[in-house]
């Protein structure tokens, strides 16, 4: 593993060094060919340009070269280049281009240089650019010989070290370890009368001799503890009988406590679904019930109606009569709504603050309006005084929305948003009225 890692590092370093050298050669080409290309381009000497490009492309590190005008249009090219669309093509000596399938090795790597011509007045003119290309294949080709030497050297060193390791291991470790493993495998602790020790040949200076001594001491200790364990086992058997009777008693007590815990959990569940102030279902219970009824009506193709109730000018009521009186009004409104709904399958819940909600399954818009008007009349009949209301008593505004939930897809929130929008229009229209969603 170490040899493999070192070899990879060497190969990577050699590759990077060669790649850096090729990049430096490409960058230095601007000093060598830049002036010639600028002069021939300025004087429109196409033959000189083509000869210069041919000379550049024949260099070992170059796979392609091109010249572009100031607008980026291709003027002249030779070899593997990238065209104006970013696609790699090969341009032959006749200027005919053909597409090239780019892979990891032959993907062109270019260096672009500006073509600047300085005239007799020492004025610099930007007359285009030229780009020289190379590829990873060139780098790999230059370092291939070095790669082979490094690989051969690493393989030879690895094989030599491996054979040395195998000889040392077999001579000094293999035979003693085999003897130790055979001795340990033959031991039978269930027969305390048979006591054997292992002795390795040679002077007792090797670590395996210390291991053999430790095994002998461990076996002696195990035999001693095995005799003690047999005595303890007989005692444990007696304790086992007494524990069995105790476990039976504990199981009865656990079953009793489990029943008590189940009853307590059921009470907690009911409390979590009940509004503490009004005693009717809370928003959490409303959301769970609405989701269940939505799915049931979707399966059966039945309509579902949702109504949102809002106590009119409730903030003004709190400011006028106090929050304690406001809480009492909310309790009366909740009780009256629940009493007047009239159907066991319908759900009245506190939606939040002074808002209440109704879920009426298997109910279309017409039937839902009938139920809602009955509930509004019941609230109006409370005759709960409200000096700051234009009606002189507690009233509610209601938004009603109905639909047949689709069997696939659909969103419950769309139905709630429609009911909420209808409630908002009821408030805008003057309150104490029922508005049906479009």
C-alpha positions as CSV (number, residue, x, y, z in Angstrom):
1,X,0.0,0.0,0.0
2,X,2.8,2.4,0.9
3,X,4.6,1.6,-2.4
4,X,1.4,2.1,-4.3
5,X,0.8,5.5,-2.7
6,X,4.4,6.6,-3.3
7,X,4.3,5.5,-6.9
8,X,1.1,7.5,-7.5
9,X,2.6,10.6,-5.9
10,X,5.7,10.2,-8.2
11,X,3.6,9.7,-11.3
12,X,1.4,12.7,-10.4
13,X,4.4,14.9,-9.7
14,X,6.0,13.9,-13.0
15,X,2.8,14.6,-14.9
16,X,2.4,18.0,-13.3
17,X,6.0,18.9,-13.9
18,X,5.7,18.0,-17.6
19,X,2.3,19.8,-18.0
20,X,3.8,22.9,-16.5
21,X,6.8,22.8,-18.9
22,X,4.4,22.4,-21.9
23,X,2.3,25.3,-20.6
24,X,5.5,27.4,-20.4
25,X,6.4,26.4,-23.9
26,X,3.0,27.5,-25.2
27,X,3.1,30.8,-23.4
28,X,6.6,31.5,-24.8
29,X,5.3,31.1,-28.4
30,X,3.8,34.6,-28.2
31,X,7.4,36.0,-28.0
32,X,8.5,33.7,-30.9
33,X,5.7,34.0,-33.4
34,X,3.6,37.0,-32.1
35,X,5.6,39.6,-34.1
36,X,5.5,37.5,-37.3
37,X,1.7,36.9,-37.1
38,X,1.1,40.6,-36.3
39,X,3.1,41.8,-39.3
40,X,1.6,39.3,-41.8
41,X,-1.9,40.0,-40.5
42,X,-1.5,43.8,-40.8
43,X,-0.2,43.5,-44.3
44,X,-2.8,40.8,-45.3
45,X,0.0,38.3,-46.2
46,X,-2.1,35.1,-46.2
47,X,0.8,32.9,-47.4
48,X,3.0,34.1,-44.5
49,X,0.2,33.5,-42.0
50,X,-0.4,30.0,-43.3
51,X,3.3,29.2,-43.3
52,X,3.7,30.5,-39.7
53,X,0.6,28.4,-38.6
54,X,2.1,25.3,-40.3
55,X,5.4,25.8,-38.5
56,X,3.6,26.3,-35.2
57,X,1.4,23.2,-35.7
58,X,4.4,21.1,-36.4
59,X,5.9,21.7,-33.0
60,X,5.6,18.5,-30.8
61,X,3.6,20.2,-28.1
62,X,1.1,21.8,-30.4
63,X,-2.1,20.1,-31.6
64,X,-3.8,23.1,-33.2
65,X,-3.6,26.9,-33.8
66,X,-6.1,29.5,-35.1
67,X,-6.3,33.2,-35.9
68,X,-9.4,35.3,-35.2
69,X,-10.3,38.9,-36.2
70,X,-11.2,41.5,-33.5
71,X,-14.9,40.4,-33.7
72,X,-14.0,36.8,-32.9
73,X,-14.5,35.5,-36.4
74,X,-12.2,32.7,-37.5
75,X,-9.7,33.8,-40.1
76,X,-7.3,30.9,-40.4
77,X,-6.9,27.6,-38.5
78,X,-4.9,24.3,-38.6
79,X,-5.2,21.2,-36.4
80,X,-7.6,20.6,-33.5
81,X,-9.2,23.8,-32.3
82,X,-12.5,25.1,-30.8
83,X,-14.7,27.0,-33.2
84,X,-16.9,30.0,-32.4
85,X,-19.7,27.7,-31.0
86,X,-17.3,26.1,-28.5
87,X,-17.2,22.7,-30.4
88,X,-13.9,21.0,-31.1
89,X,-13.1,20.5,-34.8
90,X,-10.1,19.4,-36.8
91,X,-9.0,21.7,-39.7
92,X,-6.7,20.2,-42.3
93,X,-4.2,21.9,-44.6
94,X,-6.9,22.8,-47.1
95,X,-9.0,24.6,-44.5
96,X,-11.7,21.9,-44.3
97,X,-13.1,21.4,-40.8
98,X,-14.5,18.1,-39.4
99,X,-16.0,17.5,-35.9
100,X,-13.8,15.8,-33.3
101,X,-15.2,13.6,-30.5
102,X,-13.5,15.1,-27.4
103,X,-12.5,12.7,-24.6
104,X,-10.4,13.2,-21.5
105,X,-7.0,12.8,-23.3
106,X,-7.6,14.7,-26.6
107,X,-9.6,17.6,-25.2
108,X,-7.9,20.8,-26.4
109,X,-6.3,23.1,-23.9
110,X,-5.7,26.6,-25.4
111,X,-3.7,29.7,-24.7
112,X,-5.0,32.9,-26.4
113,X,-2.7,35.8,-27.3
114,X,-3.7,39.2,-28.7
115,X,-2.3,40.3,-32.1
116,X,-0.9,43.8,-31.6
117,X,0.8,45.6,-34.5
118,X,3.0,48.7,-33.7
119,X,3.3,51.0,-36.8
120,X,6.0,53.4,-37.7
121,X,4.5,56.0,-35.4
122,X,4.8,53.6,-32.5
123,X,1.0,53.3,-32.3
124,X,-0.4,49.9,-31.2
125,X,-3.3,48.4,-33.2
126,X,-5.4,45.5,-31.9
127,X,-6.0,43.5,-35.1
128,X,-7.2,40.2,-33.7
129,X,-6.0,37.3,-31.6
130,X,-4.3,33.9,-32.1
131,X,-4.8,30.8,-30.0
132,X,-2.4,27.8,-29.7
133,X,-3.8,24.5,-28.5
134,X,-2.3,21.4,-26.8
135,X,-3.9,18.4,-25.1
136,X,-3.4,16.0,-22.2
137,X,-2.4,13.3,-24.8
138,X,0.8,15.3,-25.5
139,X,1.6,15.4,-21.8
140,X,1.0,11.7,-21.4
141,X,3.1,10.9,-24.4
142,X,6.1,13.0,-23.1
143,X,6.0,11.3,-19.7
144,X,5.1,7.8,-20.8
145,X,8.8,6.6,-20.7
146,X,9.2,8.0,-17.2
147,X,6.0,6.4,-16.2
148,X,7.3,3.0,-17.3
149,X,10.6,3.4,-15.4
150,X,8.8,4.4,-12.2
151,X,6.3,1.5,-12.5
152,X,9.0,-1.1,-13.1
153,X,11.1,0.2,-10.3
154,X,8.1,0.2,-7.9
155,X,7.1,-3.4,-8.9
156,X,10.6,-4.7,-8.4
157,X,11.0,-3.1,-5.0
158,X,7.5,-4.3,-3.9
159,X,8.2,-7.9,-5.0
160,X,11.6,-8.0,-3.2
161,X,10.1,-6.6,0.0
162,X,7.2,-9.0,-0.2
163,X,9.4,-12.1,-0.5
164,X,11.6,-10.9,2.4
165,X,8.5,-10.3,4.5
166,X,7.1,-13.8,3.7
167,X,10.4,-15.5,4.6
168,X,10.8,-13.6,7.9
169,X,7.1,-14.2,8.8
170,X,7.2,-17.9,8.1
171,X,10.6,-18.4,9.8
172,X,10.0,-16.4,12.9
173,X,6.3,-16.1,13.2
174,X,4.4,-18.6,11.1
175,X,5.6,-21.9,12.7
176,X,5.3,-20.7,16.3
177,X,1.9,-19.1,15.7
178,X,0.6,-22.4,14.1
179,X,1.7,-24.3,17.1
180,X,0.1,-21.9,19.5
181,X,-3.2,-21.9,17.6
182,X,-3.2,-25.7,17.5
183,X,-2.6,-25.9,21.2
184,X,-5.4,-23.4,22.0
185,X,-7.8,-25.2,19.7
186,X,-7.2,-28.5,21.5
187,X,-8.0,-27.2,25.0
188,X,-11.2,-28.4,26.6
189,X,-12.0,-26.3,29.7
190,X,-15.0,-28.6,30.5
191,X,-12.4,-31.3,31.6
192,X,-10.5,-29.6,34.5
193,X,-8.5,-32.8,35.2
194,X,-6.5,-32.5,31.9
195,X,-3.9,-29.8,32.5
196,X,-1.4,-29.1,29.8
197,X,1.1,-26.3,29.1
198,X,2.7,-25.3,25.8
199,X,6.4,-24.8,25.4
200,X,8.0,-23.3,22.3
201,X,11.5,-24.3,21.1
202,X,14.4,-22.0,21.3
203,X,15.6,-19.5,23.9
204,X,12.8,-17.7,25.7
205,X,13.7,-14.3,24.3
206,X,11.1,-14.0,21.6
207,X,7.8,-12.2,22.1
208,X,6.0,-15.4,21.2
209,X,7.6,-17.1,24.2
210,X,6.0,-14.4,26.3
211,X,2.7,-15.1,24.6
212,X,3.0,-18.8,25.3
213,X,3.7,-18.1,29.0
214,X,0.7,-15.7,29.1
215,X,-1.5,-18.5,27.5
216,X,-0.4,-21.0,30.1
217,X,-1.2,-18.5,32.9
218,X,-4.5,-17.7,31.4
219,X,-5.5,-21.4,31.1
220,X,-4.6,-22.0,34.7
221,X,-6.7,-19.0,35.8
222,X,-9.6,-20.2,33.6
223,X,-9.5,-23.7,35.1
224,X,-9.7,-22.2,38.6
225,X,-12.5,-20.0,37.6
226,X,-14.4,-22.8,35.9
227,X,-14.4,-24.7,39.2
228,X,-15.7,-21.6,41.0
229,X,-18.4,-21.1,38.3
230,X,-19.8,-24.5,38.8
231,X,-20.4,-23.8,42.4
232,X,-22.0,-20.5,41.5
233,X,-24.1,-22.1,38.9
234,X,-25.8,-24.3,41.5
235,X,-26.5,-21.3,43.6
236,X,-27.9,-19.4,40.6
237,X,-30.3,-22.2,39.8
238,X,-31.8,-21.8,43.3
239,X,-32.1,-18.0,42.8
240,X,-33.6,-18.6,39.4
241,X,-36.6,-20.3,40.9
242,X,-37.2,-17.4,43.3
243,X,-36.8,-14.9,40.5
244,X,-39.4,-16.7,38.4
245,X,-42.0,-16.3,41.1
246,X,-41.0,-12.6,41.5
247,X,-41.2,-12.0,37.7
248,X,-44.7,-13.4,37.7
249,X,-45.7,-10.9,40.4
250,X,-44.0,-8.1,38.5
251,X,-45.8,-9.0,35.2
252,X,-49.2,-8.6,37.0
253,X,-48.2,-5.2,38.3
254,X,-46.8,-4.1,35.0
255,X,-50.0,-5.1,33.2
256,X,-52.0,-3.1,35.7
257,X,-49.7,0.0,35.3
258,X,-49.9,-0.4,31.5
259,X,-53.7,-0.2,31.6
260,X,-53.5,2.9,33.8
261,X,-51.0,4.5,31.4
262,X,-53.2,3.8,28.4
263,X,-56.1,5.5,30.1
264,X,-53.9,8.5,31.0
265,X,-52.6,8.7,27.4
266,X,-56.2,8.7,26.1
267,X,-57.1,11.5,28.4
268,X,-54.0,13.5,27.3
269,X,-55.0,12.9,23.7
270,X,-58.5,14.2,24.3
271,X,-57.0,17.2,26.1
272,X,-54.7,17.9,23.2
273,X,-57.6,18.0,20.8
274,X,-59.9,20.2,23.0
275,X,-59.8,24.0,23.3
276,X,-59.1,24.9,26.9
277,X,-61.3,28.0,26.9
278,X,-64.4,26.9,25.1
279,X,-64.3,23.1,25.6
280,X,-65.0,22.4,21.9
281,X,-62.4,20.8,19.5
282,X,-59.3,23.0,18.9
283,X,-57.5,23.9,15.7
284,X,-55.4,20.7,15.8
285,X,-58.6,18.5,16.0
286,X,-60.1,20.6,13.2
287,X,-57.1,20.0,10.9
288,X,-57.1,16.2,11.5
289,X,-60.9,15.9,11.0
290,X,-60.8,18.0,7.8
291,X,-58.1,15.8,6.3
292,X,-60.0,12.6,7.2
293,X,-63.3,13.9,5.8
294,X,-61.5,15.2,2.7
295,X,-60.2,11.8,1.9
296,X,-63.5,10.0,2.7
297,X,-65.5,12.4,0.4
298,X,-62.8,12.0,-2.3
299,X,-63.2,8.2,-2.2
300,X,-67.0,8.4,-2.2
301,X,-67.4,11.4,-4.6
302,X,-69.4,13.3,-2.0
303,X,-69.4,17.1,-1.4
304,X,-67.7,18.7,1.6
305,X,-68.6,22.1,3.1
306,X,-66.4,24.3,5.3
307,X,-67.6,27.5,7.0
308,X,-65.5,30.0,8.9
309,X,-67.2,32.2,11.6
310,X,-65.7,35.4,13.0
311,X,-67.2,37.3,15.9
312,X,-67.9,40.9,14.7
313,X,-65.9,43.7,16.3
314,X,-64.6,41.4,19.0
315,X,-61.6,43.5,19.7
316,X,-63.8,46.5,20.4
317,X,-65.9,44.2,22.7
318,X,-62.7,43.3,24.7
319,X,-61.8,47.0,24.9
320,X,-65.3,47.9,26.1
321,X,-66.1,45.1,28.5
322,X,-62.8,43.5,29.4
323,X,-61.1,40.3,28.4
324,X,-62.9,38.2,31.1
325,X,-66.2,39.2,29.5
326,X,-64.7,38.5,26.1
327,X,-63.8,35.0,27.2
328,X,-67.3,34.4,28.5
329,X,-68.8,35.5,25.1
330,X,-66.5,33.1,23.3
331,X,-67.7,30.3,25.5
332,X,-71.3,31.2,24.9
333,X,-70.8,31.5,21.1
334,X,-68.9,28.1,21.0
335,X,-71.7,26.4,23.0
336,X,-74.5,27.8,20.9
337,X,-72.7,26.9,17.6
338,X,-72.2,23.3,18.8
339,X,-75.8,23.0,20.0
340,X,-77.3,24.5,16.8
341,X,-75.3,22.4,14.3
342,X,-77.9,19.6,14.7
343,X,-76.0,16.7,13.1
344,X,-73.7,14.3,14.9
345,X,-71.3,13.9,12.0
346,X,-70.6,17.7,11.7
347,X,-67.6,19.2,13.6
348,X,-67.6,22.7,15.2
349,X,-64.1,23.8,16.3
350,X,-62.3,26.9,17.5
351,X,-60.2,28.0,14.6
352,X,-58.2,30.6,16.5
353,X,-58.9,33.8,18.5
354,X,-62.5,34.8,17.9
355,X,-62.8,32.6,14.8
356,X,-64.7,29.3,14.7
357,X,-65.1,26.7,12.0
358,X,-67.6,24.1,10.8
359,X,-66.9,20.9,8.8
360,X,-70.0,19.4,7.2
361,X,-69.3,16.3,5.2
362,X,-71.7,14.9,2.6
363,X,-73.1,18.4,2.4
364,X,-73.4,20.6,-0.7
365,X,-73.6,24.4,-0.8
366,X,-77.3,24.7,-0.4
367,X,-77.5,22.3,2.6
368,X,-74.4,24.0,4.1
369,X,-76.1,27.4,3.9
370,X,-79.1,26.1,5.6
371,X,-77.0,24.8,8.5
372,X,-74.9,28.0,8.7
373,X,-78.0,30.3,8.7
374,X,-79.4,28.3,11.5
375,X,-76.2,28.7,13.5
376,X,-76.1,32.4,12.8
377,X,-79.7,32.8,14.0
378,X,-78.8,31.0,17.2
379,X,-75.9,33.4,17.9
380,X,-78.2,36.4,17.1
381,X,-80.8,35.0,19.6
382,X,-78.2,35.1,22.4
383,X,-79.0,38.9,22.7
384,X,-75.4,39.3,24.1
385,X,-75.1,43.2,24.3
386,X,-72.3,44.8,22.3
387,X,-72.5,48.6,22.5
388,X,-69.8,49.2,19.9
389,X,-71.6,47.0,17.3
390,X,-74.0,48.6,14.8
391,X,-76.3,45.8,15.6
392,X,-76.2,46.3,19.4
393,X,-75.4,42.7,20.1
394,X,-72.9,39.9,19.4
395,X,-73.1,38.8,15.7
396,X,-70.9,36.7,13.4
397,X,-69.7,37.0,9.8
398,X,-69.4,33.7,7.9
399,X,-67.6,32.5,4.8
400,X,-68.8,29.3,3.3
401,X,-67.0,27.1,0.7
402,X,-68.0,23.7,-0.8
403,X,-66.5,21.3,-3.2
404,X,-66.3,17.6,-4.2
405,X,-62.7,16.7,-3.4
406,X,-60.9,15.1,-6.4
407,X,-60.0,11.5,-6.2
408,X,-56.4,12.3,-7.2
409,X,-54.6,15.5,-6.3
410,X,-56.4,18.5,-4.9
411,X,-55.4,20.7,-1.9
412,X,-57.3,21.1,1.3
413,X,-55.8,24.6,1.7
414,X,-57.6,25.7,-1.5
415,X,-60.9,25.0,0.2
416,X,-59.9,26.8,3.4
417,X,-58.6,29.8,1.4
418,X,-61.9,30.0,-0.5
419,X,-63.8,30.1,2.8
420,X,-61.5,32.6,4.3
421,X,-61.8,34.9,1.2
422,X,-65.6,34.6,1.5
423,X,-65.4,35.5,5.2
424,X,-63.3,38.6,4.3
425,X,-65.9,39.7,1.8
426,X,-68.6,39.3,4.4
427,X,-66.7,41.6,6.7
428,X,-66.2,44.2,3.9
429,X,-69.9,44.0,3.1
430,X,-70.9,45.1,6.6
431,X,-70.6,42.0,8.8
432,X,-73.5,39.9,10.3
433,X,-74.0,38.0,7.1
434,X,-73.1,34.8,5.2
435,X,-71.1,34.9,1.9
436,X,-70.5,31.9,-0.3
437,X,-67.2,31.4,-2.0
438,X,-67.2,31.5,-5.8
